[in-house]
Amino acid sequence: MLTRCLLLIFIFIVAWGENAYADGVVVDKVYHPYVLPYEQEIEWRLFSHRESENNKLAQRLAYGQSVNENLMLEFYLVGERDRYNDFTLTSYELEARWMLTEQGEYWADWGVLFEIEKDKQHQNWEVTSGILTEKEFGRTSLTLNAFIIYEWGKTLKSEFETEFRLKYRYRYLEQFQPAIELYSGENYLGIGPAFMGLQRFNAQKQLKWEFGFITGIDSRSKGHVFRVAIEFEF
């Protein structure tokens, strides 16, 4: 089983990495294929990409709610720092995650993601669809995301893009789980450490946190990316 999954990783990296058309850095959240029934969540993400003297900083604030036992809808407000060091609202996103299989039902757990984004300033659009899968090996787990993206608009050439994300995680404690993450897209291939944890409260309330530090590993990939995500579920 482990050999099969390692082969699957290799196929994904070759197929998606060599033929990726995503613009710029693709580092973001690695999605798990799970949805909790009747959950609500508030999420905040921060993304910082430092390259030479340039430092791109973006934040996302989201509210999500499951509409049934398998489907989660989430709405995002995205802000970026401009050249005057002020944060401005740049885009809106609507995301749907659909859990296809129950956890442990098959050899791996599967889900899909759909997302539509509108750029506020330039009136550009982006639609994303992807496969989410996760497999557990004892106290470790492997999570894979593969996305196809179509974008168009006033300042964008209509085209398809692809992205690939990978996370290999060790569940040392529920509150502390180290991991390795890999991201692939056009002009970017990065890898680095990540850490995450979960603190449960009463009923269905829980706080999730994660952060990662990703570094480009080939001649096309420049700079370092630091990401943070905090999510409160209730």
C-alpha positions in Angstrom: 0.0 0.0 0.0 2.8 2.4 0.9 4.5 1.7 -2.5 1.3 2.4 -4.3 0.9 5.8 -2.6 4.6 6.8 -3.2 4.1 5.9 -6.9 0.9 8.1 -6.9 2.9 11.0 -5.5 5.5 10.6 -8.2 2.9 10.5 -10.9 1.2 13.7 -9.6 4.4 15.6 -9.3 5.5 14.7 -12.8 2.1 15.1 -14.5 1.2 18.4 -12.7 4.6 19.9 -12.0 6.0 19.6 -15.5 2.7 20.8 -17.2 1.6 23.4 -14.7 0.4 26.8 -15.9 -0.3 28.6 -12.7 1.0 32.1 -12.5 3.4 32.9 -9.8 3.5 31.3 -6.3 0.8 28.7 -5.5 1.5 28.3 -1.8 -1.8 28.3 0.2 -3.7 25.9 2.3 -3.6 22.1 1.7 -7.2 21.0 1.9 -8.4 17.9 3.7 -11.4 16.1 2.1 -13.6 16.2 5.3 -16.8 18.0 6.2 -18.4 17.9 9.7 -22.2 17.8 9.8 -23.8 21.2 10.7 -20.5 22.9 11.4 -19.8 26.6 11.1 -16.4 28.1 10.9 -14.5 31.4 10.9 -11.1 31.4 9.2 -8.2 33.8 8.9 -5.2 33.3 6.6 -2.0 35.3 6.1 0.4 34.9 3.2 3.8 36.5 3.0 6.2 36.1 0.0 9.6 37.6 0.3 11.8 37.9 -2.8 14.9 40.1 -2.7 13.6 43.6 -1.6 9.9 42.8 -2.4 7.5 41.4 0.1 4.0 40.6 -1.0 1.5 40.3 1.9 -2.1 39.1 1.6 -4.9 38.1 4.1 -8.1 36.2 3.8 -11.1 36.3 6.2 -13.8 33.7 5.7 -17.1 32.4 7.1 -18.3 28.9 6.3 -21.2 26.7 7.0 -22.1 23.1 6.1 -25.4 22.8 4.3 -25.7 19.1 4.9 -23.5 16.2 6.1 -21.2 16.3 3.1 -21.2 19.8 1.6 -19.5 22.9 3.0 -19.8 26.5 1.6 -17.4 29.2 2.5 -17.2 32.9 1.6 -13.9 34.8 1.5 -12.8 38.4 1.6 -9.3 38.8 0.2 -7.1 41.8 1.0 -3.6 42.7 -0.2 -1.0 45.3 0.8 -0.5 47.9 -1.8 2.6 50.0 -2.7 1.6 52.5 0.0 1.6 49.8 2.7 -2.2 50.0 3.0 -4.4 47.0 2.9 -7.2 47.1 0.4 -10.0 44.6 -0.5 -9.0 43.0 -3.8 -11.3 40.1 -4.4 -14.2 37.9 -3.3 -14.4 34.1 -3.3 -17.1 31.5 -2.9 -15.9 28.0 -2.2 -17.7 24.6 -2.0 -16.1 21.4 -0.5 -17.9 18.2 -1.1 -16.9 15.1 0.9 -17.3 12.1 -1.4 -16.5 9.2 0.9 -16.8 8.6 4.7 -13.5 8.6 6.6 -12.0 5.1 6.4 -14.6 3.8 4.0 -12.1 3.1 1.3 -8.3 2.8 0.9 -8.2 6.6 0.8 -10.6 9.4 1.6 -11.9 11.6 -1.2 -13.5 15.0 -1.8 -13.8 17.7 -4.4 -13.5 21.5 -4.3 -15.1 24.1 -6.4 -14.3 27.8 -6.2 -15.2 31.0 -8.0 -13.3 34.3 -7.5 -13.9 37.8 -8.7 -11.2 40.4 -8.8 -12.7 43.6 -7.4 -10.3 46.1 -9.1 -9.9 44.7 -12.6 -13.2 42.7 -12.9 -11.3 39.5 -13.6 -12.7 36.0 -12.8 -11.3 32.7 -11.8 -13.0 29.3 -11.5 -11.2 26.4 -9.7 -12.1 22.7 -9.5 -10.0 20.0 -7.8 -9.6 16.6 -6.2 -8.8 16.3 -2.5 -7.5 13.0 -1.2 -6.0 11.7 2.1 -4.6 8.4 3.2 -3.5 7.4 6.7 -0.5 5.2 7.6 -0.5 4.6 11.3 0.3 7.9 12.9 1.1 9.6 9.6 -1.1 10.8 6.8 -0.6 11.9 3.2 -2.8 14.6 1.7 -2.9 15.5 -2.0 -4.7 18.4 -3.8 -4.8 18.7 -7.6 -6.6 21.7 -9.2 -7.6 22.9 -12.6 -8.2 26.6 -12.9 -9.8 28.7 -15.7 -9.4 32.5 -15.6 -10.6 35.3 -17.8 -11.3 39.1 -17.6 -10.4 42.5 -18.8 -6.7 42.3 -17.9 -6.3 38.5 -18.1 -5.8 36.2 -21.1 -8.4 33.4 -21.0 -6.5 30.2 -20.2 -6.4 27.1 -18.1 -3.9 26.6 -15.2 -3.1 23.8 -12.9 -1.8 23.5 -9.3 -0.6 20.7 -7.1 -0.2 20.6 -3.3 1.0 17.8 -1.0 1.3 17.4 2.8 2.9 14.5 4.7 2.0 14.9 8.3 3.0 13.1 11.6 0.2 13.1 14.2 2.5 13.3 17.2 -0.1 15.0 19.4 -3.5 16.4 18.5 -2.3 19.8 19.5 1.1 19.5 17.6 1.5 17.8 14.3 4.7 18.5 12.2 4.5 18.1 8.4 6.3 18.5 5.1 4.5 20.5 2.3 5.1 20.7 -1.4 3.6 23.1 -3.9 3.9 23.1 -7.7 3.0 25.6 -10.4 4.5 27.4 -13.4 7.7 29.1 -12.4 7.4 27.8 -8.9 8.3 24.5 -7.1 8.6 24.8 -3.4 8.9 22.6 -0.3 9.3 23.2 3.4 8.2 22.4 7.0 4.8 23.1 8.4 3.2 22.7 11.8 -0.4 22.4 12.9 -2.6 21.6 15.8 -6.1 21.2 17.1 -7.6 22.2 20.5 -11.1 20.8 21.3 -13.6 22.6 23.5 -17.1 21.6 24.6 -19.6 20.3 22.1 -18.4 20.8 18.5 -16.2 23.8 19.2 -12.6 23.5 18.2 -9.6 25.7 17.3 -7.3 24.7 14.5 -4.0 26.4 13.7 -1.2 25.9 11.1 1.8 27.6 9.7 4.4 26.8 7.1 7.7 28.1 5.7 8.1 27.2 2.0 11.3 27.7 0.0 11.7 27.5 -3.8 13.9 24.6 -4.9 14.7 25.2 -8.5 16.0 28.0 -10.7 12.5 29.3 -11.5 11.4 29.5 -7.9 12.5 32.6 -6.0 12.1 33.8 -2.5 10.5 32.3 0.7 6.8 32.0 1.6 5.4 32.1 5.1 1.8 31.2 5.6 -0.5 31.1 8.7 -4.1 29.9 9.1 -6.3 30.0 12.1 -9.8 28.4 12.1 -12.5 28.3 14.7 -15.2 25.7 14.2 -18.5 25.7 16.1 
